[in-house]
């Protein structure tokens, strides 16, 4: 049997490559001779830079930046290999400077967390003469609209009296925003001699009932009151951004990526692109379905949002073009998960085996995912046995 294993990572517990190893181990417990092809996938979040650096034979650069709670943290960005045939390209994952995993649980207030470190990574890449910068948007712990990033790149955020907003002050400070001064912007951005591309979830918008404050704020620790404060702050930010950009950014595709970082990137001239369009430049996603009988995918959670650009749904839609069955394994099954049947996921299962705390689930993630893959594979084997068994009818004598 030929199986394709292409999971995403499980936030704060398993990166994509580790998840793929676990699923492979579970499969081989049942079918030791199965041919398993592992293609760990990243969606712009954790592991994005490392994945593209590995795919191109590039190098990682390590540096210190200001983290999401304003403390210095070690971070990195990548320089892709093969640049001799094109522009020198750097890759940055915002999660390496402002990811949710970098926010201690007792500090999870997206009104205060900042993307300042993301701007520092972009500046470092420009200072290394990168001509093209790819920013992966995903797994963020922030909702500041990229305001911190703008400040790190030299922009000044001003209130109605012309006073500068405190640096790295988080999304709630945007309630007082009246203007943005770009006169001190990094020279290379002012000269427009670097191309910045953001690999983002095209479905995420900045404002409105489906804006990032309401959809993702609670996941990042926001209370209902903080969620409403963030929504109001991002509305103000959108109106200022509209004056600068000349169009309504509030519901522009990708504007809400990574807590509104997409809007901040637009303000420095970046091009927003669907993340799978960017990834497919380096990974042949469609070609990986050849010579395959069954597809496994996985992610930390499956719910009604999964079809909005999450890896399990993207994989399922592509697999269905090849008429392949798809099984998805998830840390949690959330509201509206059954919508995923419509996008090509044929079966999904939660890896948890009993009521447990989040901390326990994270600690046991490898075992839970491996065991779940084994269980799913045994179900598949039973199905194949039923499919191969002859149909026997009996005539009862009365």
C-alpha positions in Angstrom: 0.0 0.0 0.0 1.3 3.4 -0.9 0.6 6.2 1.5 1.2 10.0 1.4 1.7 11.7 4.8 1.5 15.5 4.6 0.7 17.0 8.0 0.9 20.5 9.3 2.4 21.1 12.7 0.6 21.0 16.0 1.0 24.4 17.7 3.3 24.4 20.7 3.9 20.7 20.6 4.9 19.1 17.2 6.5 20.7 14.2 5.3 19.3 10.8 8.3 17.0 10.3 7.8 15.5 13.7 4.1 15.0 13.1 5.0 13.2 9.8 7.4 10.8 11.6 4.7 10.0 14.2 2.1 9.2 11.6 4.6 7.0 9.6 5.4 5.1 12.8 1.7 4.4 13.4 1.2 3.2 9.9 4.1 0.9 9.9 3.0 -0.7 13.1 0.0 -2.1 11.1 1.6 -2.4 7.6 5.4 -2.9 8.0 5.8 -3.1 4.3 3.8 0.0 3.4 5.5 2.6 1.2 5.2 5.9 3.1 6.1 9.1 1.5 6.4 12.0 4.0 5.9 15.6 2.9 5.6 17.8 6.0 3.9 21.1 5.1 4.1 24.5 6.5 1.5 27.2 6.0 3.6 30.3 6.7 3.8 29.6 10.5 6.3 27.8 12.6 8.9 26.0 10.5 8.2 28.0 7.4 11.7 29.5 7.1 13.5 26.2 7.9 11.3 24.4 5.4 12.2 26.7 2.5 15.8 26.9 3.5 16.0 23.1 3.5 14.2 22.8 0.2 16.6 25.1 -1.5 19.9 24.2 0.3 20.0 27.7 1.9 21.3 28.9 5.3 19.7 30.2 8.5 20.9 33.4 10.1 20.5 33.7 13.8 19.9 37.0 15.6 18.3 38.6 18.7 15.1 40.5 18.4 12.4 42.0 20.6 9.8 39.3 21.2 6.1 39.6 21.4 6.1 40.6 25.1 9.0 43.1 24.6 11.8 40.9 25.9 14.9 40.0 23.9 14.6 36.5 22.3 16.8 34.5 19.9 15.4 34.3 16.4 16.4 33.6 12.9 15.7 34.2 9.2 16.8 32.3 6.1 18.7 33.0 2.9 17.5 30.7 0.2 19.9 28.6 -1.9 20.0 28.8 -5.7 20.0 32.6 -5.7 22.6 32.6 -8.4 19.7 32.1 -10.8 17.6 34.9 -9.4 17.4 37.7 -6.8 19.0 37.1 -3.5 16.0 35.9 -1.4 15.5 35.9 2.3 12.7 34.1 4.1 11.2 35.2 7.4 8.5 33.5 9.5 6.7 36.0 11.7 6.2 33.3 14.2 10.0 33.3 14.9 9.7 36.8 16.3 6.0 37.2 17.3 4.5 33.7 17.4 2.0 32.5 20.0 4.4 30.0 21.3 6.7 32.8 22.3 4.0 34.4 24.5 4.0 32.9 28.1 0.5 31.7 29.0 0.2 34.2 31.8 1.0 37.0 29.3 -1.5 36.2 26.6 -3.1 39.5 25.9 -3.1 40.4 22.2 -3.9 44.0 23.1 -0.3 44.3 24.3 1.8 41.9 22.2 3.9 43.3 19.4 5.4 42.5 16.0 8.4 44.7 16.6 10.7 41.8 16.2 9.3 41.0 12.7 10.4 44.4 11.6 13.9 43.8 13.0 14.2 40.5 11.0 13.1 42.3 7.8 15.7 45.0 8.5 18.4 42.4 9.1 17.6 40.7 5.8 17.7 44.1 3.9 21.0 44.9 5.6 22.3 41.6 4.2 21.4 42.9 0.7 18.4 40.6 0.2 16.6 41.7 -3.0 13.5 39.7 -2.3 12.0 38.9 1.1 9.3 36.3 1.7 7.4 36.8 5.0 5.5 33.8 6.2 2.4 34.8 8.1 1.0 32.3 10.5 0.9 31.1 14.2 0.9 34.7 15.4 0.5 35.8 19.0 -0.2 39.4 18.1 -3.0 41.6 16.9 -1.3 44.9 16.4 -1.8 45.2 12.6 1.9 45.1 12.1 2.3 48.4 13.9 5.3 47.2 15.8 6.9 46.0 12.6 6.4 49.5 11.1 8.0 51.1 14.0 11.0 48.8 13.9 11.4 49.7 10.2 11.5 53.4 11.0 7.9 54.6 10.7 6.4 56.8 13.3 2.8 56.3 14.5 1.2 59.6 15.6 -1.8 60.5 17.6 -4.1 63.5 16.8 -1.8 65.9 18.5 1.3 64.7 16.6 2.8 62.8 19.5 4.4 59.4 18.7 2.7 56.3 20.1 4.9 54.3 22.4 7.1 51.8 20.5 6.0 48.2 20.6 2.9 49.1 22.5 0.5 46.5 21.0 -2.8 46.7 19.2 -4.8 48.6 21.9 -2.6 51.7 21.3 -4.0 52.0 17.8 -7.2 53.5 19.2 -5.3 56.8 19.4 -3.7 56.5 15.9 -4.3 59.5 13.6 -1.4 59.3 11.1 1.7 57.4 10.1 4.9 59.2 9.2 7.1 57.2 6.8 9.9 59.8 6.4 12.3 57.8 8.6 11.5 54.5 6.9 14.5 52.1 6.2 16.4 53.5 3.2 15.9 50.4 1.1 12.2 50.6 1.5 12.2 54.2 0.6 14.3 53.5 -2.5 12.0 50.6 -3.3 14.9 48.3 -4.3 13.6 45.3 -2.4 10.5 43.3 -3.1 8.6 42.0 -0.1 6.1 39.2 -0.5 3.8 37.9 2.2 2.7 34.3 2.2 -0.6 34.6 4.0 -4.1 33.1 4.5 -6.0 34.9 1.7 -9.2 34.5 3.7 -8.2 36.6 6.7 -9.4 40.2 6.7 -8.7 43.0 9.1 -12.1 44.3 10.2 -15.7 43.4 10.5 -17.4 40.4 12.1 -15.0 38.1 10.4 -12.0 40.3 11.1 -9.0 39.0 13.0 -10.0 40.5 16.4 -13.2 38.5 16.6 -12.0 35.4 14.8 -8.5 35.0 16.4 -8.4 37.3 19.3 -9.9 34.8 21.8 -7.5 32.1 20.6 -4.6 34.4 21.5 -6.0 35.1 25.0 -8.3 38.0 24.5 -11.3 38.4 26.8 -14.6 39.5 25.3 -13.9 43.1 26.4 -10.3 43.0 25.0 -11.7 41.5 21.7 -14.0 44.5 21.3 -11.2 46.9 22.1 -8.9 45.3 19.5 -11.7 45.4 16.9 -12.2 49.1 17.5 -8.5 49.8 17.4 -8.1 47.9 14.1 -11.0 49.9 12.7 -9.1 53.1 13.4 -6.0 51.6 11.9 -7.9 50.6 8.8 -9.1 54.2 8.2 -5.6 55.6 8.5 -4.2 52.8 6.2 -6.9 53.6 3.7 -5.7 57.2 3.5 -2.2 56.0 2.9 -2.9 53.3 0.4 -5.8 54.8 -1.5 -8.1 51.9 -1.1 -10.3 50.3 1.6 -8.0 47.8 3.3 -10.4 46.7 6.0 -11.7 43.7 4.0 -8.9 43.3 1.5 -7.8 39.6 1.0 -5.0 38.8 3.4 -5.2 42.2 5.2 -5.9 40.4 8.5 -3.1 37.8 8.2 -1.2 37.3 11.5 -3.3 39.7 13.5 -3.3 42.3 10.8 0.4 42.1 9.9 -0.8 41.8 6.3 -2.0 45.4 6.5 1.3 46.6 7.9 3.1 44.8 5.1 0.9 46.5 2.5 1.9 49.9 4.0 5.6 49.2 3.3 4.8 48.2 -0.3 4.6 44.4 0.1 2.6 42.1 -2.2 0.2 39.8 -0.4 0.0 36.3 -1.9 -1.9 33.2 -1.1 0.5 31.1 1.0 0.1 27.9 -1.1 1.0 29.9 -4.2 4.3 30.8 -2.6 4.9 27.3 -1.2 4.3 25.7 -4.6 7.3 27.6 -6.0 9.5 25.4 -3.8 7.4 22.3 -3.2 5.6 20.3 -6.0 2.4 19.8 -4.1 0.3 18.6 -7.0 3.0 16.1 -8.1 3.1 14.4 -4.8 -0.2 12.6 -5.3 1.2 10.4 -8.0 1.4 6.7 -7.2 -0.6 7.0 -4.0 -3.5 5.0 -2.5 -4.3 6.9 0.6 -3.5 10.4 2.1 -3.0 11.2 5.7 -2.9 14.8 6.9 -3.0 16.4 10.3 -3.2 19.6 12.3 -3.7 20.8 15.8 -7.4 21.5 15.3 -10.1 20.9 12.7 -13.3 23.0 12.7 -15.3 25.3 10.5 -12.3 27.4 9.8 -10.2 24.6 8.3 -11.5 25.2 4.8 -10.4 28.8 5.0 -6.9 28.0 3.9 -5.7 25.5 6.4 -3.4 22.6 5.3 -5.8 19.6 5.8 -8.4 21.3 3.5 -5.9 22.4 0.9 -4.4 18.8 0.8 -7.9 17.3 0.6 -9.0 19.5 -2.3 -5.9 18.6 -4.3 -6.2 14.9 -3.4 -9.7 14.8 -4.7 -8.5 15.9 -8.1 -6.7 12.5 -8.1 -9.7 10.7 -6.6 -7.7 9.8 -3.5 -9.3 9.2 0.0 -8.1 11.5 2.8 -7.9 10.9 6.5 -7.2 13.9 8.9 -5.9 13.6 12.4 -6.3 16.5 14.8 -5.6 17.5 18.4 -9.1 18.8 18.7 -12.4 18.7 16.8 -14.1 22.0 16.9 -17.6 23.4 16.0 -18.7 22.9 12.4 -16.0 20.4 11.6 -18.3 18.4 9.4 -18.0 21.1 6.8 -14.7 19.5 5.9 -16.4 16.5 4.3 -17.5 18.9 1.6 -13.9 19.9 0.8 -12.6 16.4 0.4 -11.7 15.1 3.9 -13.3 11.6 4.0 -12.7 11.0 7.7 -11.3 12.8 10.6 -10.5 11.8 14.2 -9.3 13.4 17.4 -6.0 12.0 18.7 -7.0 12.4 22.4 -7.8 9.2 24.2 -9.3 10.5 27.4 -10.2 13.8 29.1 -6.9 15.6 29.7 -5.4 19.0 30.3 -3.8 21.0 27.5 -0.4 20.6 29.2 -0.7 16.8 29.3 -1.9 16.7 25.7 1.2 18.7 24.6 3.6 16.5 26.6 2.1 13.4 25.1 1.5 14.7 21.6 4.0 12.3 19.9 2.5 9.2 21.5 -1.1 10.3 20.9 -0.5 11.1 17.3 1.3 7.8 16.7 -1.3 5.8 18.4 -4.1 7.6 16.5 -2.4 6.9 13.2 -2.1 3.2 14.1 -5.8 3.1 15.0 -6.9 4.8 11.8 -4.7 2.5 9.8 -6.2 -0.6 11.4 -9.7 0.7 10.5 -8.5 1.1 6.9 -7.2 -2.5 6.9 -10.6 -3.7 8.2 -12.3 -1.8 5.4 -10.1 -3.4 2.8 -10.8 -6.9 4.3 -14.6 -6.2 4.0 -14.2 -4.9 0.5 -12.3 -8.0 -0.5 -14.6 -10.5 1.2 -17.1 -12.4 -1.0 -20.7 -11.6 -0.4 -22.4 -14.7 1.1 -26.2 -15.0 1.2 -27.9 -17.7 3.2 -31.3 -19.2 2.6 -33.0 -20.1 5.9 -35.1 -23.2 5.9 -38.4 -22.8 7.7 
